[in-house]
């Protein structure tokens, strides 16, 4: 069987084409037919001697167990961890090292869930075996989207064009809404309607992305307005764990108008989907709805087994395996996030503060961040000079040090406190290099975590610069970067997320 | 040149001098920057007052068409909330707000924080707010002043009313309080007037050299008048024109101060330019006098004493830039002559012309 899914990383739903999604749905339907016709065991040796590693940094019931079920029914095995308690993550082991260890353990595929956006792209870069995204932060959950699509596909007899679907609950903090709506954007004439509190509403960047991809997105006043105009209503759980400082009581109040109960569905021929779990305190779906014909979410959960089983079969149903040799691609060691700026002539005469011969000038810091930055770098205790200064009546302070090269960690520390610092490397009294250090602005992006050592990388999605890891758009706001410098930098970026090159 | 200690008046004291006049004279004296003290009327204690001052100073500069750099100190009072506002103003508006000023003894204006317990509160609050800039302090310990010794008919008595011990004791207090509070900025002793205070400041009396554990730096500035003029010049009624805080000291203190300057114990020169009308001086016994006009002559004098150009540049510019962390372009413009005529009187006219002030 030749499959486009063979040994492929499953990171974002946008990586799939319409034929690929349909191919996977057809494979899922075949798994469903085997199950319904009592031939569950007919593929029991398909993945014999194959092992799945599950790495769940966040709680999970369905995703983990359904992958395990799929593996078990295909004759493979599974091993891993669920929750970081009892693993070396508690000893500050990085994602890079933990993933590499799973590769060294002769696993054939990794399923991973992690609280940081973009962590799964990073895991895929590091691993020499395929990686499946089981949810990364508030970013994506592509297999959930695929199983949602499969559920709708099954219930509509294979038709996905012209779909009318409603969204409710928390459209802002969850990843399933993003993944599913992007999955549906592959199909024609799709209309999405939604009703929610502003705080939980559809993120503007997602609405824009969907509009670009030809999906009609309409906001409605009430849930019943949505119900009246859709075939499926996709309810989601308020993601309390991703809203620091918000109490459950506040969320209950916000959800009051938007819970699904018998009144809301009364009189409509609509199927209610939900990625589950339902929060029993908020009860975004009233328990009485469970016993009506509208309830489709448990069937949806079973489709998760079919879909994941089919996916594993497509990915691993071939001979051969990846050999492990302990090496990592060197390009994972450094970022591609330095925007070069033109050097001016030597205008440093008449400087009174610490002329440096060889070292670094960290310029254009945000006002008021000078102390925090110099504390974070702690240059003096590391044995380097650290001179902080400001040019008279200009707001942006700068730091001079004889440290010749700042490490990526140092640069991240600066950029976290003062975005887009200008880094001037001084050699023999001359500015040899002048770059603006860019760091993804998404606060939950894995590239912003210092200890993980993820090198910030960007790619140019047409005119938009995006983070390689969390894929959020990045806007260069440095006032001194000229349009020419910006477009030259954009032109230097890859136009897509290119796979990393492995040594040998 | 930079003058990091000036009083530009204006507002409620526009009769003494206006921002426009002060900045103009400073520019013509060859200065590239002035840092203004906060005891204006009303004082620079709040963000609003500071922003108003910025506006007015910018208007004055625009009207004059001169690019002189105008910096300000925010004043501190013993009220934590006010200190917080001053520190925030410094953090947000630096380098326009160059640092903070504390009057550890009453001078012109009512901004004195005379109680050491209140001074300790200031250092503690600054440490807690992570203030790391320059705190300029007027050091004269109030409890050692002898106001009853002041006799207006004999202006020279001013030196006895504010004795050297008050300055030395206050410098000692500030150093100890700052260390105890783990102050992390730069402690600048303004217009130091006695060699004993300088020695104390430089740690010359400490038996064991400091191991660098103190997180704060110490600097001091010397005014031309404390290096050249002495209390004996104040004997007659006109001596009221020389009344200043801290006072002119008796001989040979000024010569010793000049020695300190030549020896490199002083960080920079500051004029403490503080104009008053002649009437205010003679009738209200106001302290302070204009200083811009004499600064170029003082620099010439230092050069005649053998100081190198580089050393003078350091004393009048480089050291200030480094301590404050503000890079200011030096223009090396020649000063205009006759600037003393801009004011109603010239304190340096009292200077005996033939005397050499560095021989001891």
Interface residues (C-beta under 8 A of the other chain):
Chain A: X350 X351 X352 X353 X354 X367 X368 X370 X371 X387 X388 X389 X390 X391 X392 X393 X394 X395 X397
Chain B: X33 X69 X70 X71 X91 X92 X94 X95 X96 X130 X132 X317 X318 X321 X322 X325 X326 X327 X328 X329 X330
